[in-house]
Amino acid sequence: MNRIPMSLAASALLRAVIARAGVTRDRILLSDAHSIDWRSLTFTGERHLIELRVPGPDSRWIVNRMCAGLEEAEFSIPGVIVADIAIAGTPSHALDGSTSLTIEALTVSED
C-alpha cells in the first residue's frame, strides 16, 4: 500500500476533520492530498486540498456529521491556525453507497 505524502499541518488537519465524524479512522479513506506553501506579508502557511471517500450505506450520515458547521469550526492543532476551511463543491454519492468529498483549507503557522 502506498502512502500519500503529507505535511505535518495537512496530516493534523486530516485527523481533526475525521475526528468530527465520530467514527473509527478506517471508515474514512484518504483518496488524495495536495498542499502548497502560502505566504502573505505577515503570515506563512499552506493551502490544502484533501479528497476523502466514505464507503458504506451510512456514508451520507458520516459526511454530514463531519461537515456540519465545518466552516465555523475551531480546531486545536499545535503550531497551526486553521484560517479557512470549506467543502469544495458538493459531495458526490456513488451507486455503491459511498460518498466522496473534497476539503479545501488554509493553515497558518503560529510562529
Biopython code that builds the backbone (N, CA, C, O; Angstrom):
import numpy as np
from Bio.PDB.StructureBuilder import StructureBuilder

atoms = [
    (1, "MET", "N", (0.835, -1.163, 0.000)),
    (1, "MET", "CA", (0.000, 0.000, 0.000)),
    (1, "MET", "C", (0.897, 1.249, 0.000)),
    (1, "MET", "O", (1.853, 1.336, 0.770)),
    (2, "ASN", "N", (0.578, 2.192, -0.858)),
    (2, "ASN", "CA", (1.330, 3.440, -0.925)),
    (2, "ASN", "C", (0.693, 4.478, -0.015)),
    (2, "ASN", "O", (-0.530, 4.581, 0.072)),
    (3, "ARG", "N", (1.536, 5.241, 0.658)),
    (3, "ARG", "CA", (1.046, 6.323, 1.499)),
    (3, "ARG", "C", (1.157, 7.629, 0.726)),
    (3, "ARG", "O", (2.115, 7.853, -0.014)),
    (4, "ILE", "N", (0.172, 8.474, 0.908)),
    (4, "ILE", "CA", (0.190, 9.783, 0.274)),
    (4, "ILE", "C", (1.044, 10.702, 1.143)),
    (4, "ILE", "O", (0.758, 10.857, 2.331)),
    (5, "PRO", "N", (2.082, 11.311, 0.581)),
    (5, "PRO", "CA", (2.923, 12.200, 1.389)),
    (5, "PRO", "C", (2.126, 13.446, 1.810)),
    (5, "PRO", "O", (1.441, 14.071, 1.001)),
    (6, "MET", "N", (2.242, 13.782, 3.106)),
    (6, "MET", "CA", (1.512, 14.937, 3.630)),
    (6, "MET", "C", (2.406, 15.708, 4.587)),
    (6, "MET", "O", (3.244, 15.131, 5.280)),
    (7, "SER", "N", (2.214, 17.017, 4.613)),
    (7, "SER", "CA", (2.923, 17.847, 5.573)),
    (7, "SER", "C", (2.351, 17.591, 6.965)),
    (7, "SER", "O", (1.287, 16.986, 7.104)),
    (8, "LEU", "N", (3.054, 18.049, 7.983)),
    (8, "LEU", "CA", (2.568, 17.898, 9.354)),
    (8, "LEU", "C", (1.236, 18.615, 9.548)),
    (8, "LEU", "O", (0.335, 18.098, 10.208)),
    (9, "ALA", "N", (1.117, 19.811, 8.968)),
    (9, "ALA", "CA", (-0.137, 20.570, 9.093)),
    (9, "ALA", "C", (-1.285, 19.842, 8.407)),
    (9, "ALA", "O", (-2.389, 19.779, 8.948)),
    (10, "ALA", "N", (-1.038, 19.291, 7.226)),
    (10, "ALA", "CA", (-2.088, 18.581, 6.487)),
    (10, "ALA", "C", (-2.532, 17.325, 7.224)),
    (10, "ALA", "O", (-3.729, 17.050, 7.310)),
    (11, "SER", "N", (-1.589, 16.564, 7.752)),
    (11, "SER", "CA", (-1.972, 15.337, 8.455)),
    (11, "SER", "C", (-2.702, 15.655, 9.760)),
    (11, "SER", "O", (-3.630, 14.935, 10.128)),
    (12, "ALA", "N", (-2.310, 16.704, 10.461)),
    (12, "ALA", "CA", (-3.020, 17.105, 11.681)),
    (12, "ALA", "C", (-4.428, 17.587, 11.344)),
    (12, "ALA", "O", (-5.381, 17.284, 12.062)),
    (13, "LEU", "N", (-4.555, 18.333, 10.259)),
    (13, "LEU", "CA", (-5.870, 18.799, 9.820)),
    (13, "LEU", "C", (-6.763, 17.618, 9.442)),
    (13, "LEU", "O", (-7.941, 17.589, 9.797)),
    (14, "LEU", "N", (-6.209, 16.657, 8.729)),
    (14, "LEU", "CA", (-6.961, 15.465, 8.353)),
    (14, "LEU", "C", (-7.482, 14.736, 9.592)),
    (14, "LEU", "O", (-8.652, 14.358, 9.642)),
    (15, "ARG", "N", (-6.622, 14.540, 10.584)),
    (15, "ARG", "CA", (-7.043, 13.866, 11.822)),
    (15, "ARG", "C", (-8.165, 14.637, 12.516)),
    (15, "ARG", "O", (-9.112, 14.037, 13.024)),
    (16, "ALA", "N", (-8.059, 15.962, 12.537)),
    (16, "ALA", "CA", (-9.070, 16.791, 13.199)),
    (16, "ALA", "C", (-10.407, 16.727, 12.471)),
    (16, "ALA", "O", (-11.456, 16.666, 13.112)),
    (17, "VAL", "N", (-10.384, 16.741, 11.159)),
    (17, "VAL", "CA", (-11.628, 16.658, 10.374)),
    (17, "VAL", "C", (-12.273, 15.282, 10.556)),
    (17, "VAL", "O", (-13.486, 15.189, 10.739)),
    (18, "ILE", "N", (-11.479, 14.227, 10.506)),
    (18, "ILE", "CA", (-12.011, 12.879, 10.683)),
    (18, "ILE", "C", (-12.602, 12.708, 12.080)),
    (18, "ILE", "O", (-13.623, 12.039, 12.237)),
    (19, "ALA", "N", (-11.985, 13.294, 13.079)),
    (19, "ALA", "CA", (-12.495, 13.190, 14.450)),
    (19, "ALA", "C", (-13.904, 13.756, 14.567)),
    (19, "ALA", "O", (-14.689, 13.294, 15.395)),
    (20, "ARG", "N", (-14.233, 14.751, 13.748)),
    (20, "ARG", "CA", (-15.577, 15.344, 13.774)),
    (20, "ARG", "C", (-16.661, 14.338, 13.389)),
    (20, "ARG", "O", (-17.817, 14.495, 13.783)),
    (21, "ALA", "N", (-16.302, 13.312, 12.627)),
    (21, "ALA", "CA", (-17.284, 12.330, 12.154)),
    (21, "ALA", "C", (-17.746, 11.394, 13.268)),
    (21, "ALA", "O", (-18.840, 10.836, 13.193)),
    (22, "GLY", "N", (-16.930, 11.221, 14.287)),
    (22, "GLY", "CA", (-17.305, 10.349, 15.388)),
    (22, "GLY", "C", (-17.325, 8.873, 15.042)),
    (22, "GLY", "O", (-18.042, 8.094, 15.670)),
    (23, "VAL", "N", (-16.540, 8.484, 14.047)),
    (23, "VAL", "CA", (-16.431, 7.073, 13.664)),
    (23, "VAL", "C", (-14.957, 6.684, 13.685)),
    (23, "VAL", "O", (-14.084, 7.546, 13.777)),
    (24, "THR", "N", (-14.687, 5.393, 13.598)),
    (24, "THR", "CA", (-13.297, 4.959, 13.582)),
    (24, "THR", "C", (-12.599, 5.440, 12.310)),
    (24, "THR", "O", (-13.225, 5.608, 11.263)),
    (25, "ARG", "N", (-11.303, 5.653, 12.427)),
    (25, "ARG", "CA", (-10.489, 6.201, 11.334)),
    (25, "ARG", "C", (-10.604, 5.378, 10.052)),
    (25, "ARG", "O", (-10.540, 5.940, 8.959)),
    (26, "ASP", "N", (-10.770, 4.069, 10.162)),
    (26, "ASP", "CA", (-10.809, 3.222, 8.963)),
    (26, "ASP", "C", (-12.095, 3.361, 8.158)),
    (26, "ASP", "O", (-12.208, 2.764, 7.087)),
    (27, "ARG", "N", (-13.064, 4.127, 8.640)),
    (27, "ARG", "CA", (-14.311, 4.358, 7.895)),
    (27, "ARG", "C", (-14.159, 5.469, 6.860)),
    (27, "ARG", "O", (-14.986, 5.586, 5.955)),
    (28, "ILE", "N", (-13.113, 6.284, 6.982)),
    (28, "ILE", "CA", (-12.917, 7.418, 6.081)),
    (28, "ILE", "C", (-11.586, 7.225, 5.368)),
    (28, "ILE", "O", (-10.533, 7.160, 6.002)),
    (29, "LEU", "N", (-11.646, 7.134, 4.050)),
    (29, "LEU", "CA", (-10.466, 6.833, 3.252)),
    (29, "LEU", "C", (-9.909, 8.095, 2.600)),
    (29, "LEU", "O", (-10.656, 8.888, 2.027)),
    (30, "LEU", "N", (-8.616, 8.272, 2.689)),
    (30, "LEU", "CA", (-7.940, 9.386, 2.036)),
    (30, "LEU", "C", (-7.668, 8.991, 0.592)),
    (30, "LEU", "O", (-6.921, 8.047, 0.337)),
    (31, "SER", "N", (-8.271, 9.708, -0.357)),
    (31, "SER", "CA", (-8.078, 9.423, -1.782)),
    (31, "SER", "C", (-6.879, 10.173, -2.340)),
    (31, "SER", "O", (-6.116, 9.633, -3.141)),
    (32, "ASP", "N", (-6.718, 11.426, -1.910)),
    (32, "ASP", "CA", (-5.620, 12.246, -2.416)),
    (32, "ASP", "C", (-5.453, 13.455, -1.503)),
    (32, "ASP", "O", (-6.386, 13.859, -0.810)),
    (33, "ALA", "N", (-4.270, 14.016, -1.514)),
    (33, "ALA", "CA", (-3.999, 15.224, -0.734)),
    (33, "ALA", "C", (-2.880, 16.008, -1.404)),
    (33, "ALA", "O", (-1.879, 15.448, -1.851)),
    (34, "HIS", "N", (-3.078, 17.308, -1.458)),
    (34, "HIS", "CA", (-2.066, 18.213, -2.010)),
    (34, "HIS", "C", (-1.965, 19.423, -1.097)),
    (34, "HIS", "O", (-2.978, 19.962, -0.651)),
    (35, "SER", "N", (-0.757, 19.841, -0.828)),
    (35, "SER", "CA", (-0.529, 21.056, -0.055)),
    (35, "SER", "C", (0.524, 21.882, -0.778)),
    (35, "SER", "O", (1.502, 21.349, -1.301)),
    (36, "ILE", "N", (0.307, 23.185, -0.798)),
    (36, "ILE", "CA", (1.300, 24.085, -1.383)),
    (36, "ILE", "C", (1.579, 25.201, -0.381)),
    (36, "ILE", "O", (0.698, 25.623, 0.367)),
    (37, "ASP", "N", (2.815, 25.664, -0.387)),
    (37, "ASP", "CA", (3.191, 26.756, 0.509)),
    (37, "ASP", "C", (2.399, 27.999, 0.176)),
    (37, "ASP", "O", (2.071, 28.254, -0.983)),
    (38, "TRP", "N", (2.094, 28.771, 1.206)),
    (38, "TRP", "CA", (1.326, 30.008, 1.056)),
    (38, "TRP", "C", (1.980, 31.071, 1.926)),
    (38, "TRP", "O", (2.425, 30.782, 3.037)),
    (39, "ARG", "N", (2.037, 32.296, 1.428)),
    (39, "ARG", "CA", (2.620, 33.399, 2.183)),
    (39, "ARG", "C", (1.844, 34.679, 1.920)),
    (39, "ARG", "O", (1.368, 34.929, 0.812)),
    (40, "SER", "N", (1.732, 35.481, 2.969)),
    (40, "SER", "CA", (1.245, 36.849, 2.824)),
    (40, "SER", "C", (2.372, 37.737, 3.357)),
    (40, "SER", "O", (3.468, 37.248, 3.630)),
    (41, "LEU", "N", (2.115, 39.009, 3.503)),
    (41, "LEU", "CA", (3.157, 39.894, 4.032)),
    (41, "LEU", "C", (3.534, 39.549, 5.473)),
    (41, "LEU", "O", (4.674, 39.755, 5.888)),
    (42, "THR", "N", (2.575, 39.026, 6.228)),
    (42, "THR", "CA", (2.822, 38.784, 7.650)),
    (42, "THR", "C", (2.703, 37.323, 8.086)),
    (42, "THR", "O", (3.098, 36.993, 9.204)),
    (43, "PHE", "N", (2.176, 36.447, 7.248)),
    (43, "PHE", "CA", (1.947, 35.061, 7.648)),
    (43, "PHE", "C", (2.540, 34.078, 6.649)),
    (43, "PHE", "O", (2.708, 34.388, 5.469)),
    (44, "THR", "N", (2.852, 32.885, 7.148)),
    (44, "THR", "CA", (3.248, 31.775, 6.278)),
    (44, "THR", "C", (2.369, 30.584, 6.624)),
    (44, "THR", "O", (1.922, 30.429, 7.761)),
    (45, "GLY", "N", (2.136, 29.761, 5.640)),
    (45, "GLY", "CA", (1.293, 28.598, 5.877)),
    (45, "GLY", "C", (1.203, 27.725, 4.643)),
    (45, "GLY", "O", (2.110, 27.693, 3.810)),
    (46, "GLU", "N", (0.089, 27.016, 4.544)),
    (46, "GLU", "CA", (-0.126, 26.107, 3.423)),
    (46, "GLU", "C", (-1.592, 26.106, 3.008)),
    (46, "GLU", "O", (-2.491, 26.265, 3.833)),
    (47, "ARG", "N", (-1.808, 25.922, 1.713)),
    (47, "ARG", "CA", (-3.150, 25.660, 1.184)),
    (47, "ARG", "C", (-3.245, 24.158, 0.969)),
    (47, "ARG", "O", (-2.326, 23.530, 0.443)),
    (48, "HIS", "N", (-4.382, 23.589, 1.390)),
    (48, "HIS", "CA", (-4.562, 22.141, 1.324)),
    (48, "HIS", "C", (-5.793, 21.786, 0.501)),
    (48, "HIS", "O", (-6.805, 22.486, 0.532)),
    (49, "LEU", "N", (-5.689, 20.703, -0.222)),
    (49, "LEU", "CA", (-6.806, 20.096, -0.934)),
    (49, "LEU", "C", (-6.792, 18.622, -0.533)),
    (49, "LEU", "O", (-5.866, 17.888, -0.878)),
    (50, "ILE", "N", (-7.822, 18.194, 0.196)),
    (50, "ILE", "CA", (-7.883, 16.839, 0.729)),
    (50, "ILE", "C", (-9.122, 16.152, 0.173)),
    (50, "ILE", "O", (-10.242, 16.629, 0.357)),
    (51, "GLU", "N", (-8.917, 15.026, -0.508)),
    (51, "GLU", "CA", (-10.022, 14.269, -1.090)),
    (51, "GLU", "C", (-10.270, 13.020, -0.247)),
    (51, "GLU", "O", (-9.352, 12.247, 0.025)),
    (52, "LEU", "N", (-11.532, 12.835, 0.163)),
    (52, "LEU", "CA", (-11.912, 11.728, 1.024)),
    (52, "LEU", "C", (-13.031, 10.911, 0.393)),
    (52, "LEU", "O", (-13.817, 11.420, -0.406)),
    (53, "ARG", "N", (-13.090, 9.634, 0.767)),
    (53, "ARG", "CA", (-14.199, 8.773, 0.363)),
    (53, "ARG", "C", (-14.659, 7.998, 1.583)),
    (53, "ARG", "O", (-13.857, 7.430, 2.324)),
    (54, "VAL", "N", (-15.970, 7.989, 1.772)),
    (54, "VAL", "CA", (-16.565, 7.268, 2.894)),
    (54, "VAL", "C", (-17.416, 6.145, 2.309)),
    (54, "VAL", "O", (-18.451, 6.418, 1.701)),
    (55, "PRO", "N", (-17.003, 4.880, 2.480)),
    (55, "PRO", "CA", (-17.788, 3.765, 1.958)),
    (55, "PRO", "C", (-18.944, 3.418, 2.899)),
    (55, "PRO", "O", (-18.969, 3.836, 4.056)),
    (56, "GLY", "N", (-19.878, 2.661, 2.387)),
    (56, "GLY", "CA", (-20.947, 2.123, 3.213)),
    (56, "GLY", "C", (-22.269, 2.834, 3.080)),
    (56, "GLY", "O", (-22.330, 3.981, 2.639)),
    (57, "PRO", "N", (-23.331, 2.147, 3.465)),
    (57, "PRO", "CA", (-24.675, 2.707, 3.323)),
    (57, "PRO", "C", (-24.936, 3.911, 4.234)),
    (57, "PRO", "O", (-25.852, 4.691, 3.973)),
    (58, "ASP", "N", (-24.144, 4.070, 5.298)),
    (58, "ASP", "CA", (-24.328, 5.218, 6.193)),
    (58, "ASP", "C", (-23.354, 6.356, 5.876)),
    (58, "ASP", "O", (-23.137, 7.236, 6.709)),
    (59, "SER", "N", (-22.767, 6.340, 4.675)),
    (59, "SER", "CA", (-21.752, 7.340, 4.317)),
    (59, "SER", "C", (-22.301, 8.768, 4.330)),
    (59, "SER", "O", (-21.587, 9.693, 4.718)),
    (60, "ARG", "N", (-23.538, 8.961, 3.921)),
    (60, "ARG", "CA", (-24.116, 10.318, 3.920)),
    (60, "ARG", "C", (-24.217, 10.858, 5.333)),
    (60, "ARG", "O", (-23.938, 12.033, 5.574)),
    (61, "TRP", "N", (-24.613, 10.007, 6.267)),
    (61, "TRP", "CA", (-24.718, 10.419, 7.664)),
    (61, "TRP", "C", (-23.338, 10.803, 8.206)),
    (61, "TRP", "O", (-23.203, 11.813, 8.897)),
    (62, "ILE", "N", (-22.315, 10.003, 7.894)),
    (62, "ILE", "CA", (-20.953, 10.275, 8.364)),
    (62, "ILE", "C", (-20.444, 11.587, 7.776)),
    (62, "ILE", "O", (-19.879, 12.409, 8.497)),
    (63, "VAL", "N", (-20.638, 11.789, 6.480)),
    (63, "VAL", "CA", (-20.183, 13.023, 5.829)),
    (63, "VAL", "C", (-20.930, 14.226, 6.400)),
    (63, "VAL", "O", (-20.316, 15.261, 6.663)),
    (64, "ASN", "N", (-22.225, 14.109, 6.593)),
    (64, "ASN", "CA", (-22.988, 15.221, 7.175)),
    (64, "ASN", "C", (-22.473, 15.579, 8.561)),
    (64, "ASN", "O", (-22.335, 16.756, 8.894)),
    (65, "ARG", "N", (-22.191, 14.566, 9.362)),
    (65, "ARG", "CA", (-21.687, 14.821, 10.719)),
    (65, "ARG", "C", (-20.304, 15.468, 10.669)),
    (65, "ARG", "O", (-20.019, 16.382, 11.443)),
    (66, "MET", "N", (-19.459, 15.008, 9.779)),
    (66, "MET", "CA", (-18.106, 15.530, 9.665)),
    (66, "MET", "C", (-18.102, 16.975, 9.159)),
    (66, "MET", "O", (-17.259, 17.775, 9.566)),
    (67, "CYS", "N", (-19.033, 17.302, 8.284)),
    (67, "CYS", "CA", (-19.011, 18.599, 7.614)),
    (67, "CYS", "C", (-19.953, 19.644, 8.208)),
    (67, "CYS", "O", (-19.856, 20.820, 7.860)),
    (68, "ALA", "N", (-20.858, 19.242, 9.092)),
    (68, "ALA", "CA", (-21.808, 20.195, 9.679)),
    (68, "ALA", "C", (-21.051, 21.278, 10.450)),
    (68, "ALA", "O", (-20.325, 20.985, 11.401)),
    (69, "GLY", "N", (-21.228, 22.517, 10.034)),
    (69, "GLY", "CA", (-20.569, 23.639, 10.701)),
    (69, "GLY", "C", (-19.067, 23.696, 10.499)),
    (69, "GLY", "O", (-18.370, 24.377, 11.251)),
    (70, "LEU", "N", (-18.556, 22.993, 9.498)),
    (70, "LEU", "CA", (-17.107, 22.916, 9.281)),
    (70, "LEU", "C", (-16.472, 24.297, 9.097)),
    (70, "LEU", "O", (-15.394, 24.560, 9.630)),
    (71, "GLU", "N", (-17.130, 25.168, 8.353)),
    (71, "GLU", "CA", (-16.550, 26.478, 8.055)),
    (71, "GLU", "C", (-16.403, 27.359, 9.292)),
    (71, "GLU", "O", (-15.573, 28.268, 9.311)),
    (72, "GLU", "N", (-17.209, 27.094, 10.327)),
    (72, "GLU", "CA", (-17.129, 27.882, 11.567)),
    (72, "GLU", "C", (-16.398, 27.134, 12.676)),
    (72, "GLU", "O", (-16.224, 27.672, 13.769)),
    (73, "ALA", "N", (-15.974, 25.919, 12.415)),
    (73, "ALA", "CA", (-15.363, 25.073, 13.445)),
    (73, "ALA", "C", (-14.032, 25.645, 13.931)),
    (73, "ALA", "O", (-13.284, 26.268, 13.176)),
    (74, "GLU", "N", (-13.766, 25.416, 15.203)),
    (74, "GLU", "CA", (-12.484, 25.762, 15.806)),
    (74, "GLU", "C", (-11.670, 24.477, 15.915)),
    (74, "GLU", "O", (-12.183, 23.453, 16.367)),
    (75, "PHE", "N", (-10.418, 24.526, 15.506)),
    (75, "PHE", "CA", (-9.551, 23.363, 15.558)),
    (75, "PHE", "C", (-8.406, 23.627, 16.519)),
    (75, "PHE", "O", (-7.868, 24.734, 16.565)),
    (76, "SER", "N", (-8.041, 22.626, 17.274)),
    (76, "SER", "CA", (-6.924, 22.722, 18.203)),
    (76, "SER", "C", (-5.774, 21.890, 17.649)),
    (76, "SER", "O", (-5.658, 20.697, 17.930)),
    (77, "ILE", "N", (-4.929, 22.542, 16.858)),
    (77, "ILE", "CA", (-3.788, 21.877, 16.234)),
    (77, "ILE", "C", (-2.538, 22.631, 16.678)),
    (77, "ILE", "O", (-2.369, 23.796, 16.317)),
    (78, "PRO", "N", (-1.662, 21.999, 17.448)),
    (78, "PRO", "CA", (-0.465, 22.686, 17.941)),
    (78, "PRO", "C", (0.369, 23.298, 16.817)),
    (78, "PRO", "O", (0.715, 22.616, 15.852)),
    (79, "GLY", "N", (0.687, 24.571, 16.943)),
    (79, "GLY", "CA", (1.539, 25.271, 15.990)),
    (79, "GLY", "C", (0.854, 25.729, 14.723)),
    (79, "GLY", "O", (1.491, 26.335, 13.861)),
    (80, "VAL", "N", (-0.445, 25.450, 14.591)),
    (80, "VAL", "CA", (-1.159, 25.758, 13.350)),
    (80, "VAL", "C", (-2.506, 26.397, 13.655)),
    (80, "VAL", "O", (-3.212, 25.978, 14.572)),
    (81, "ILE", "N", (-2.849, 27.404, 12.883)),
    (81, "ILE", "CA", (-4.179, 28.006, 12.931)),
    (81, "ILE", "C", (-4.885, 27.669, 11.619)),
    (81, "ILE", "O", (-4.332, 27.888, 10.541)),
    (82, "VAL", "N", (-6.094, 27.142, 11.708)),
    (82, "VAL", "CA", (-6.889, 26.885, 10.504)),
    (82, "VAL", "C", (-7.608, 28.196, 10.186)),
    (82, "VAL", "O", (-8.609, 28.541, 10.813)),
    (83, "ALA", "N", (-7.079, 28.912, 9.204)),
    (83, "ALA", "CA", (-7.602, 30.235, 8.855)),
    (83, "ALA", "C", (-8.858, 30.148, 8.001)),
    (83, "ALA", "O", (-9.713, 31.031, 8.062)),
    (84, "ASP", "N", (-8.974, 29.093, 7.209)),
    (84, "ASP", "CA", (-10.121, 28.944, 6.320)),
    (84, "ASP", "C", (-10.274, 27.464, 5.988)),
    (84, "ASP", "O", (-9.287, 26.769, 5.746)),
    (85, "ILE", "N", (-11.514, 26.989, 5.979)),
    (85, "ILE", "CA", (-11.783, 25.598, 5.612)),
    (85, "ILE", "C", (-13.195, 25.516, 5.051)),
    (85, "ILE", "O", (-14.112, 26.169, 5.549)),
    (86, "ALA", "N", (-13.360, 24.705, 4.010)),
    (86, "ALA", "CA", (-14.672, 24.554, 3.374)),
    (86, "ALA", "C", (-14.701, 23.289, 2.532)),
    (86, "ALA", "O", (-13.663, 22.742, 2.158)),
    (87, "ILE", "N", (-15.918, 22.839, 2.244)),
    (87, "ILE", "CA", (-16.118, 21.742, 1.306)),
    (87, "ILE", "C", (-16.072, 22.341, -0.096)),
    (87, "ILE", "O", (-16.769, 23.317, -0.374)),
    (88, "ALA", "N", (-15.271, 21.775, -0.967)),
    (88, "ALA", "CA", (-15.181, 22.240, -2.354)),
    (88, "ALA", "C", (-16.269, 21.538, -3.160)),
    (88, "ALA", "O", (-16.259, 20.315, -3.299)),
    (89, "GLY", "N", (-17.187, 22.305, -3.680)),
    (89, "GLY", "CA", (-18.268, 21.708, -4.467)),
    (89, "GLY", "C", (-19.255, 20.978, -3.583)),
    (89, "GLY", "O", (-19.456, 21.334, -2.422)),
    (90, "THR", "N", (-19.867, 19.954, -4.146)),
    (90, "THR", "CA", (-20.879, 19.160, -3.453)),
    (90, "THR", "C", (-20.385, 17.726, -3.336)),
    (90, "THR", "O", (-19.869, 17.179, -4.310)),
    (91, "PRO", "N", (-20.528, 17.103, -2.170)),
    (91, "PRO", "CA", (-20.149, 15.693, -2.066)),
    (91, "PRO", "C", (-20.903, 14.863, -3.106)),
    (91, "PRO", "O", (-22.071, 15.125, -3.393)),
    (92, "SER", "N", (-20.223, 13.863, -3.666)),
    (92, "SER", "CA", (-20.857, 13.015, -4.671)),
    (92, "SER", "C", (-21.170, 11.651, -4.077)),
    (92, "SER", "O", (-20.399, 11.107, -3.285)),
    (93, "HIS", "N", (-22.309, 11.113, -4.473)),
    (93, "HIS", "CA", (-22.790, 9.833, -3.953)),
    (93, "HIS", "C", (-22.745, 8.809, -5.080)),
    (93, "HIS", "O", (-23.321, 9.014, -6.148)),
    (94, "ALA", "N", (-22.055, 7.708, -4.825)),
    (94, "ALA", "CA", (-21.905, 6.653, -5.836)),
    (94, "ALA", "C", (-22.975, 5.575, -5.654)),
    (94, "ALA", "O", (-23.611, 5.482, -4.604)),
    (95, "LEU", "N", (-23.156, 4.776, -6.682)),
    (95, "LEU", "CA", (-24.144, 3.700, -6.641)),
    (95, "LEU", "C", (-23.834, 2.653, -5.566)),
    (95, "LEU", "O", (-24.741, 1.975, -5.082)),
    (96, "ASP", "N", (-22.562, 2.521, -5.193)),
    (96, "ASP", "CA", (-22.202, 1.537, -4.165)),
    (96, "ASP", "C", (-22.480, 2.034, -2.746)),
    (96, "ASP", "O", (-22.173, 1.344, -1.774)),
    (97, "GLY", "N", (-23.061, 3.231, -2.626)),
    (97, "GLY", "CA", (-23.388, 3.787, -1.314)),
    (97, "GLY", "C", (-22.316, 4.677, -0.737)),
    (97, "GLY", "O", (-22.533, 5.294, 0.306)),
    (98, "SER", "N", (-21.166, 4.767, -1.377)),
    (98, "SER", "CA", (-20.082, 5.600, -0.857)),
    (98, "SER", "C", (-20.317, 7.071, -1.188)),
    (98, "SER", "O", (-21.065, 7.408, -2.106)),
    (99, "THR", "N", (-19.669, 7.927, -0.428)),
    (99, "THR", "CA", (-19.739, 9.367, -0.650)),
    (99, "THR", "C", (-18.316, 9.900, -0.727)),
    (99, "THR", "O", (-17.472, 9.557, 0.101)),
    (100, "SER", "N", (-18.051, 10.739, -1.724)),
    (100, "SER", "CA", (-16.734, 11.357, -1.893)),
    (100, "SER", "C", (-16.868, 12.856, -1.737)),
    (100, "SER", "O", (-17.874, 13.449, -2.128)),
    (101, "LEU", "N", (-15.838, 13.466, -1.160)),
    (101, "LEU", "CA", (-15.853, 14.909, -0.987)),
    (101, "LEU", "C", (-14.436, 15.443, -1.000)),
    (101, "LEU", "O", (-13.471, 14.711, -0.781)),
    (102, "THR", "N", (-14.335, 16.740, -1.263)),
    (102, "THR", "CA", (-13.050, 17.426, -1.268)),
    (102, "THR", "C", (-13.116, 18.586, -0.282)),
    (102, "THR", "O", (-14.071, 19.363, -0.281)),
    (103, "ILE", "N", (-12.096, 18.691, 0.548)),
    (103, "ILE", "CA", (-11.999, 19.767, 1.526)),
    (103, "ILE", "C", (-10.847, 20.677, 1.128)),
    (103, "ILE", "O", (-9.750, 20.205, 0.830)),
    (104, "GLU", "N", (-11.097, 21.976, 1.125)),
    (104, "GLU", "CA", (-10.063, 22.975, 0.882)),
    (104, "GLU", "C", (-9.813, 23.701, 2.200)),
    (104, "GLU", "O", (-10.751, 24.014, 2.934)),
    (105, "ALA", "N", (-8.549, 23.963, 2.493)),
    (105, "ALA", "CA", (-8.233, 24.649, 3.745)),
    (105, "ALA", "C", (-6.978, 25.493, 3.595)),
    (105, "ALA", "O", (-6.135, 25.244, 2.733)),
    (106, "LEU", "N", (-6.878, 26.487, 4.450)),
    (106, "LEU", "CA", (-5.682, 27.304, 4.572)),
    (106, "LEU", "C", (-5.239, 27.225, 6.024)),
    (106, "LEU", "O", (-5.989, 27.588, 6.931)),
    (107, "THR", "N", (-4.026, 26.753, 6.239)),
    (107, "THR", "CA", (-3.464, 26.743, 7.592)),
    (107, "THR", "C", (-2.324, 27.753, 7.645)),
    (107, "THR", "O", (-1.589, 27.943, 6.676)),
    (108, "VAL", "N", (-2.200, 28.396, 8.806)),
    (108, "VAL", "CA", (-1.179, 29.415, 9.018)),
    (108, "VAL", "C", (-0.332, 28.987, 10.215)),
    (108, "VAL", "O", (-0.865, 28.544, 11.233)),
    (109, "SER", "N", (0.973, 29.120, 10.089)),
    (109, "SER", "CA", (1.876, 28.775, 11.196)),
    (109, "SER", "C", (1.740, 29.806, 12.306)),
    (109, "SER", "O", (1.638, 31.004, 12.045)),
    (110, "GLU", "N", (1.741, 29.330, 13.543)),
    (110, "GLU", "CA", (1.638, 30.232, 14.699)),
    (110, "GLU", "C", (2.938, 30.960, 14.986)),
    (110, "GLU", "O", (2.917, 31.992, 15.658)),
    (111, "ASP", "N", (4.049, 30.470, 14.510)),
    (111, "ASP", "CA", (5.341, 31.118, 14.805)),
    (111, "ASP", "C", (5.695, 32.205, 13.857)),
    (111, "ASP", "O", (6.750, 32.824, 13.995)),
]
sb = StructureBuilder()
sb.init_structure("model")
sb.init_model(0)
sb.init_chain("A")
sb.init_seg("    ")
for serial, (resi, resn, name, xyz) in enumerate(atoms, 1):
    if name == "N":
        sb.init_residue(resn, " ", resi, " ")
    sb.init_atom(name, np.array(xyz, "f"), 0.0, 1.0, " ", f" {name:<3s}", serial, name[0])
structure = sb.get_structure()
